[in-house]
């Protein structure tokens, strides 16, 4: 998935060789704030859709609950119903909390970890349940991890593009980025 995203960025750079494309990754809230302050011409973020009404929707990321494959670990994680999640400000976490609240359940976080590999390791050890993009799980489930059917439906986050209203001639570059990332998101789920 990451290789395909890199190919999409390279395709845009090749289309516009005289434009310097500079990338930055980070929390969606931080990128949105930098965009709002005029520090970024455009930003692609994941959002629960509640805060960015002027953004262009370019795709969707579906997240599923995951747990340990080992039956003893599964019972332990499910009985605690604790979650291994990224720290705030994480839209996936906020979306999970909202869905659990609608189901009259509370969110219990047993570990707040930014590193995805450490999150996966903690889930594999039965410390708690986690979240994972469905497209990645469907393509290649991580060793020792299964889909945990503890949610009524997959969580859905919008992939959004924020654009500066002052792009001028760079609008074509932003259009190309949006098109490439829209195709990337569509392909990601078509291939699973």
One Martini backbone bead per residue (centre of mass of N, CA, C, O) as a GRO file, in nm:
protein
  192
    1UNK     BB    1   0.059   0.062  -0.022
    2UNK     BB    2   0.300   0.255   0.006
    3UNK     BB    3   0.410   0.214  -0.278
    4UNK     BB    4   0.159   0.325  -0.427
    5UNK     BB    5   0.169   0.608  -0.302
    6UNK     BB    6   0.450   0.675  -0.414
    7UNK     BB    7   0.367   0.647  -0.711
    8UNK     BB    8   0.162   0.878  -0.708
    9UNK     BB    9   0.361   1.101  -0.640
   10UNK     BB   10   0.554   1.052  -0.879
   11UNK     BB   11   0.345   1.111  -1.101
   12UNK     BB   12   0.310   1.408  -1.029
   13UNK     BB   13   0.604   1.496  -1.051
   14UNK     BB   14   0.626   1.415  -1.357
   15UNK     BB   15   0.399   1.614  -1.460
   16UNK     BB   16   0.564   1.846  -1.264
   17UNK     BB   17   0.893   1.927  -1.292
   18UNK     BB   18   0.871   2.249  -1.191
   19UNK     BB   19   0.766   2.129  -0.928
   20UNK     BB   20   0.784   2.137  -0.579
   21UNK     BB   21   0.751   1.849  -0.389
   22UNK     BB   22   0.629   1.851  -0.051
   23UNK     BB   23   0.630   1.637   0.222
   24UNK     BB   24   0.393   1.556   0.496
   25UNK     BB   25   0.356   1.399   0.805
   26UNK     BB   26   0.065   1.337   1.025
   27UNK     BB   27  -0.165   1.452   1.197
   28UNK     BB   28  -0.456   1.567   1.091
   29UNK     BB   29  -0.488   1.810   1.281
   30UNK     BB   30  -0.209   1.933   1.218
   31UNK     BB   31  -0.242   1.963   0.911
   32UNK     BB   32  -0.496   2.138   0.921
   33UNK     BB   33  -0.366   2.372   1.075
   34UNK     BB   34  -0.142   2.434   0.870
   35UNK     BB   35  -0.339   2.498   0.646
   36UNK     BB   36  -0.495   2.728   0.789
   37UNK     BB   37  -0.211   2.898   0.819
   38UNK     BB   38  -0.055   2.853   0.525
   39UNK     BB   39   0.175   2.610   0.526
   40UNK     BB   40  -0.026   2.458   0.329
   41UNK     BB   41  -0.165   2.399   0.019
   42UNK     BB   42  -0.205   2.089   0.097
   43UNK     BB   43  -0.420   1.818   0.233
   44UNK     BB   44  -0.420   1.481   0.354
   45UNK     BB   45  -0.689   1.332   0.535
   46UNK     BB   46  -0.829   1.186   0.818
   47UNK     BB   47  -1.190   1.163   0.887
   48UNK     BB   48  -1.509   1.173   1.049
   49UNK     BB   49  -1.650   1.446   0.907
   50UNK     BB   50  -1.708   1.682   1.137
   51UNK     BB   51  -1.485   1.943   1.052
   52UNK     BB   52  -1.460   1.942   0.706
   53UNK     BB   53  -1.669   2.104   0.492
   54UNK     BB   54  -1.441   2.215   0.262
   55UNK     BB   55  -1.374   1.938   0.174
   56UNK     BB   56  -1.246   1.680  -0.030
   57UNK     BB   57  -1.361   1.378  -0.122
   58UNK     BB   58  -1.138   1.083  -0.207
   59UNK     BB   59  -1.228   0.873   0.026
   60UNK     BB   60  -1.195   0.554   0.212
   61UNK     BB   61  -1.153   0.418   0.543
   62UNK     BB   62  -1.152   0.095   0.672
   63UNK     BB   63  -1.213  -0.031   1.000
   64UNK     BB   64  -1.104  -0.292   1.213
   65UNK     BB   65  -1.120  -0.527   1.445
   66UNK     BB   66  -0.860  -0.666   1.652
   67UNK     BB   67  -0.697  -0.981   1.752
   68UNK     BB   68  -0.604  -1.256   1.898
   69UNK     BB   69  -0.562  -1.585   1.798
   70UNK     BB   70  -0.531  -1.687   2.066
   71UNK     BB   71  -0.771  -1.804   2.269
   72UNK     BB   72  -0.667  -1.696   2.542
   73UNK     BB   73  -0.622  -1.405   2.440
   74UNK     BB   74  -0.907  -1.348   2.340
   75UNK     BB   75  -1.052  -1.373   2.611
   76UNK     BB   76  -0.893  -1.156   2.754
   77UNK     BB   77  -0.958  -0.917   2.564
   78UNK     BB   78  -1.271  -0.943   2.563
   79UNK     BB   79  -1.320  -0.923   2.869
   80UNK     BB   80  -1.193  -0.633   2.887
   81UNK     BB   81  -1.225  -0.446   2.633
   82UNK     BB   82  -0.962  -0.336   2.548
   83UNK     BB   83  -0.752  -0.080   2.399
   84UNK     BB   84  -0.522  -0.031   2.126
   85UNK     BB   85  -0.414   0.307   2.076
   86UNK     BB   86  -0.398   0.602   1.966
   87UNK     BB   87  -0.351   0.903   2.042
   88UNK     BB   88  -0.446   1.192   2.082
   89UNK     BB   89  -0.554   1.300   1.769
   90UNK     BB   90  -0.776   1.042   1.680
   91UNK     BB   91  -1.020   0.959   1.459
   92UNK     BB   92  -1.051   0.658   1.514
   93UNK     BB   93  -1.098   0.684   1.814
   94UNK     BB   94  -1.343   0.871   1.798
   95UNK     BB   95  -1.515   0.677   1.628
   96UNK     BB   96  -1.517   0.446   1.828
   97UNK     BB   97  -1.644   0.596   2.065
   98UNK     BB   98  -1.908   0.662   1.915
   99UNK     BB   99  -1.997   0.375   1.850
  100UNK     BB  100  -2.002   0.268   2.140
  101UNK     BB  101  -2.207   0.474   2.245
  102UNK     BB  102  -2.440   0.384   2.054
  103UNK     BB  103  -2.402   0.086   2.206
  104UNK     BB  104  -2.363   0.136   2.519
  105UNK     BB  105  -2.045   0.173   2.526
  106UNK     BB  106  -1.723   0.180   2.644
  107UNK     BB  107  -1.401   0.321   2.641
  108UNK     BB  108  -1.108   0.117   2.689
  109UNK     BB  109  -0.780   0.210   2.753
  110UNK     BB  110  -0.464   0.022   2.776
  111UNK     BB  111  -0.316   0.165   2.518
  112UNK     BB  112  -0.091   0.434   2.414
  113UNK     BB  113   0.018   0.412   2.069
  114UNK     BB  114   0.187   0.512   1.779
  115UNK     BB  115   0.313   0.247   1.708
  116UNK     BB  116   0.206  -0.003   1.500
  117UNK     BB  117   0.389  -0.241   1.588
  118UNK     BB  118   0.327  -0.225   1.891
  119UNK     BB  119   0.029  -0.256   1.872
  120UNK     BB  120   0.034  -0.537   1.741
  121UNK     BB  121   0.190  -0.678   1.971
  122UNK     BB  122  -0.023  -0.626   2.193
  123UNK     BB  123  -0.252  -0.772   2.056
  124UNK     BB  124  -0.109  -1.049   2.021
  125UNK     BB  125  -0.083  -1.065   2.353
  126UNK     BB  126  -0.379  -0.964   2.470
  127UNK     BB  127  -0.405  -0.666   2.584
  128UNK     BB  128  -0.589  -0.598   2.325
  129UNK     BB  129  -0.756  -0.420   2.105
  130UNK     BB  130  -0.775  -0.318   1.759
  131UNK     BB  131  -0.688  -0.132   1.464
  132UNK     BB  132  -0.752  -0.181   1.100
  133UNK     BB  133  -0.717  -0.184   0.784
  134UNK     BB  134  -0.896  -0.378   0.576
  135UNK     BB  135  -0.710  -0.386   0.324
  136UNK     BB  136  -0.466  -0.508   0.482
  137UNK     BB  137  -0.598  -0.757   0.605
  138UNK     BB  138  -0.701  -0.885   0.336
  139UNK     BB  139  -0.420  -0.914   0.207
  140UNK     BB  140  -0.249  -0.949   0.510
  141UNK     BB  141  -0.257  -1.103   0.779
  142UNK     BB  142  -0.128  -1.092   1.066
  143UNK     BB  143   0.041  -1.260   1.273
  144UNK     BB  144  -0.180  -1.355   1.531
  145UNK     BB  145  -0.431  -1.224   1.373
  146UNK     BB  146  -0.774  -1.120   1.404
  147UNK     BB  147  -1.090  -1.070   1.353
  148UNK     BB  148  -1.300  -0.876   1.566
  149UNK     BB  149  -1.642  -0.928   1.647
  150UNK     BB  150  -1.728  -0.619   1.819
  151UNK     BB  151  -1.863  -0.476   1.580
  152UNK     BB  152  -2.131  -0.386   1.385
  153UNK     BB  153  -1.917  -0.209   1.221
  154UNK     BB  154  -1.721  -0.056   1.032
  155UNK     BB  155  -1.508   0.187   1.021
  156UNK     BB  156  -1.529   0.529   0.887
  157UNK     BB  157  -1.305   0.720   0.691
  158UNK     BB  158  -1.223   1.011   0.552
  159UNK     BB  159  -1.070   1.118   0.262
  160UNK     BB  160  -0.913   1.436   0.255
  161UNK     BB  161  -0.898   1.753   0.078
  162UNK     BB  162  -0.703   2.032   0.128
  163UNK     BB  163  -0.731   2.373   0.000
  164UNK     BB  164  -0.614   2.642  -0.119
  165UNK     BB  165  -0.757   2.942  -0.249
  166UNK     BB  166  -0.438   3.032  -0.361
  167UNK     BB  167  -0.313   2.850  -0.606
  168UNK     BB  168  -0.379   2.884  -0.894
  169UNK     BB  169  -0.169   2.714  -1.103
  170UNK     BB  170  -0.158   2.479  -0.873
  171UNK     BB  171  -0.433   2.341  -0.915
  172UNK     BB  172  -0.335   2.115  -1.109
  173UNK     BB  173  -0.170   1.970  -0.897
  174UNK     BB  174  -0.397   1.917  -0.696
  175UNK     BB  175  -0.569   1.756  -0.893
  176UNK     BB  176  -0.360   1.529  -0.936
  177UNK     BB  177  -0.343   1.438  -0.647
  178UNK     BB  178  -0.641   1.370  -0.609
  179UNK     BB  179  -0.657   1.160  -0.838
  180UNK     BB  180  -0.439   0.965  -0.737
  181UNK     BB  181  -0.566   0.917  -0.451
  182UNK     BB  182  -0.836   0.818  -0.546
  183UNK     BB  183  -0.722   0.573  -0.697
  184UNK     BB  184  -0.578   0.444  -0.459
  185UNK     BB  185  -0.833   0.397  -0.287
  186UNK     BB  186  -0.990   0.229  -0.493
  187UNK     BB  187  -0.775   0.005  -0.536
  188UNK     BB  188  -0.745  -0.096  -0.242
  189UNK     BB  189  -1.049  -0.225  -0.251
  190UNK     BB  190  -1.045  -0.387  -0.519
  191UNK     BB  191  -0.799  -0.589  -0.426
  192UNK     BB  192  -0.964  -0.733  -0.171
   0.00000   0.00000   0.00000
